Amino acid sequence: MEIFYSVALLIVAAIIANILYTIFPRIPLTFYQIGCGFLLTLLPLFRNYSLYPEFFMVGIIAPSCLMMAAPLIPAR
């Protein structure tokens, strides 16, 4: 259940960062995401949070590589 709460809080933080970006677009979205991530570290749930490199590769790197290569794949 702790993993569910962790993922839910990360999604909520991303949504809050996007809402703040739409209100104040002069500041880059990345800074809002970093700020939300910093605020999440203040919660006791994320005190000992660690992201395994395998999950990072599968969840972040692989989809972004696939999206970058999608225009290069010929259509049927």
matplotlib code that plots the C-alpha trace (Angstrom):
import matplotlib.pyplot as plt

x = [0.0, 3.0, 4.0, 0.5, 0.7, 4.1, 3.0, -0.2, 1.7, 4.2, 1.3, -0.4, 2.9, 3.3, -0.3, 0.3, 3.5, 1.6, -1.2, 1.3, 3.0, -0.3, -0.8, 2.7, 4.2, 7.3, 9.0, 10.0, 8.0, 11.2, 11.6, 8.0, 8.7, 11.9, 10.0, 7.3, 9.9, 11.6, 8.3, 7.7, 11.0, 9.6, 6.9, 7.8, 6.8, 9.6, 12.2, 13.9, 12.6, 14.9, 14.3, 15.9, 17.9, 16.1, 12.7, 14.2, 15.5, 12.2, 9.8, 11.7, 14.5, 12.8, 9.6, 11.5, 13.8, 10.8, 9.1, 12.2, 12.5, 8.9, 9.2, 12.1, 10.0, 8.3, 4.5, 2.9]
y = [0.0, 2.3, 2.0, 3.1, 6.1, 7.0, 6.8, 8.7, 11.5, 11.7, 12.0, 14.7, 16.6, 16.5, 17.8, 20.6, 21.6, 21.7, 23.8, 26.2, 26.4, 27.4, 30.1, 31.4, 30.5, 32.8, 30.3, 27.0, 23.9, 22.1, 24.5, 23.8, 20.0, 20.4, 22.5, 19.9, 17.1, 19.1, 19.5, 15.8, 15.1, 16.8, 14.1, 11.2, 8.8, 9.9, 10.1, 6.8, 6.7, 5.2, 4.7, 1.5, 2.1, -0.7, 1.0, 4.2, 2.6, 0.9, 3.7, 6.8, 6.1, 3.4, 5.3, 8.5, 6.6, 5.0, 8.3, 9.8, 6.9, 6.8, 9.2, 7.0, 3.8, 3.5, 3.2, 0.1]
z = [0.0, 0.6, -3.0, -4.1, -1.9, -3.2, -6.8, -6.1, -4.4, -7.2, -9.7, -7.6, -7.4, -11.2, -11.6, -9.1, -10.9, -14.2, -12.7, -11.2, -14.6, -16.3, -13.7, -13.8, -17.2, -16.9, -14.7, -16.4, -15.6, -14.4, -11.5, -10.3, -10.6, -8.6, -6.0, -5.7, -5.3, -2.6, -0.7, -1.0, 0.7, 3.8, 4.1, 6.3, 3.6, 1.3, 4.0, 2.9, -0.6, -3.2, -6.9, -8.3, -11.5, -13.3, -12.7, -13.9, -17.1, -17.8, -16.8, -18.0, -20.4, -22.6, -23.3, -24.1, -26.5, -28.1, -28.6, -30.1, -32.5, -33.5, -36.5, -37.9, -37.9, -41.3, -41.5, -42.9]

ax = plt.figure().add_subplot(projection="3d")
ax.plot(x, y, z, "-o")
ax.set_aspect("equal")
plt.show()
